[in-house]
Amino acid sequence: MSQRVEMHICLGSSCFSRGNKEVVMFIREYLRKNHLEDKVIFKGARCMGRCSNGPNLNINGVIFEGVTISKIEGILEKELARLM
């Protein structure tokens, strides 16, 4: 049985202004396309206190800073590889 992954994206105003909305939409589509919705808990989070480096994404306690559309697919492929 594979362990579920918890993923939280900061929904604070600074991360929002830096493009977290597009990242959220990309992650949702990525999870759907790869049939991972039942293996990954994906939620919004309050400010992670790293506003100047946002958008911020926490995957099982590891915080990724500066998560952009150009970086997110590589992060997801690396972090979720064991689920596929």
SULQUILIN-V500073 format. One record per backbone hydrogen bond with DSSP energy under -1.0 kcal/mol. CO is the residue of the C=O (numbers start at 0). NH is the residue of the N-H. E is the energy in kcal/mol with one decimal. If there is no record, write none. Layout:
[[CO & NH & E] [CO & NH & E]]
This chain:
[[4 & 40 & -3.3] [5 & 59 & -2.9] [6 & 42 & -2.5] [7 & 57 & -3.4] [8 & 44 & -2.3] [11 & 15 & -2.5] [12 & 16 & -2.4] [13 & 17 & -1.0] [14 & 19 & -1.9] [15 & 18 & -1.6] [18 & 22 & -1.4] [19 & 23 & -2.9] [20 & 24 & -2.2] [21 & 25 & -2.2] [22 & 26 & -2.8] [23 & 27 & -2.5] [24 & 28 & -2.1] [25 & 29 & -2.7] [26 & 30 & -2.8] [27 & 31 & -2.1] [28 & 32 & -3.0] [29 & 33 & -1.9] [30 & 35 & -3.1] [31 & 34 & -1.5] [35 & 38 & -1.7] [35 & 39 & -1.6] [38 & 4 & -2.5] [40 & 6 & -3.4] [42 & 8 & -2.1] [44 & 10 & -2.6] [49 & 52 & -2.1] [50 & 53 & -1.5] [52 & 65 & -2.3] [54 & 66 & -2.9] [55 & 9 & -2.5] [56 & 63 & -3.7] [57 & 7 & -2.8] [58 & 61 & -1.9] [61 & 58 & -2.8] [63 & 56 & -2.5] [67 & 71 & -2.4] [70 & 74 & -1.8] [71 & 75 & -2.8] [72 & 76 & -2.7] [73 & 77 & -2.1] [74 & 78 & -2.9] [75 & 79 & -2.6] [79 & 82 & -1.9] [80 & 83 & -1.0]]
